[in-house]
């Protein structure tokens, strides 16, 4: 009897634990409780030159330069001080506004100290600060200090997009049923998407600040879960030919793969001409990229672009 009673109790305990796990998983499901939205697609393409000429006059195109402005949210930590300094010296100068958010202050470099060690909680605080201090900026680019970004190409991607629609762009990845934008290749949010995100931050059941007790999602996946509850879905940023614009690898590794896979057309097989980001570069590689992107030009060549995006007036940029 004692043996039977012991087995019964073990069964009861195991069954109870199993039911508890199921109920917790059910309450977490990001699939069943979000509202649908007409703005639901998975690929966002940059406009072609032909599309621009059809939609806008020359004077309208020139006016777009001042309308497309980007707030860069750059997440840093003192342990990455050399990357932090490199981003300040390189691509962040081309943001219309660049703020660095840190887990703790540094005497060497200026940043907004969020006094938060948890990565997800810190990102939430940074996005809330950006939303509250955006002024008339309507696009937000979230990046790590190991990311290299070409902000002009980002502006070209979102040129014909309405920031009052909920855009959540970058390099899309899949984890189970969840589509999310990879953090290391940069995340783009429109004003409407960020507004919805800030609102859902208030709902601890759908978007908990400290994550779940039984598992811990990475920041990019947690962001996608919270946005999905508001009807905002991850979308892959592409050029007019369907090539991805956000890269989670370095230029040299992408070229090396193209040499192996596309030896007869290495450039075409590698990357988009309008690539927005590369990731995993050393600080020295970032400086080389700045030289190649902004300074090196073949004499006598003119690309005749109908539109030019200029860095903020008075900024110290390349």
Secondary structure, DSSP 4 states (H G I P E B T S, - for coil): -HHHHHHHHHHHHHHHHHHHHHHHHHHH-SSSS----S---SEEEPPPHHHHHHH--HHHHHHHHHH--EEEEEEE-GGGHHHHHHHHHTGGGGSSEEEEEESS--SSS--EE----SHHHHHHHHHHHHHHT-TT--EEEEEETTEEE-HHHHHHHTTT--TTS--EEE-EEEETTEEEE-GGG-EEEEHHHHHHHHHHTT-TTTS-TT--SS----HHHHHHHHHHHTT---EEEE-TTS-B-B-SS-HHHHHHHHHHH-TT-HHHHH--TT--EEES--HHHHHHHHIIIII---TT-----S--PPPPTT----
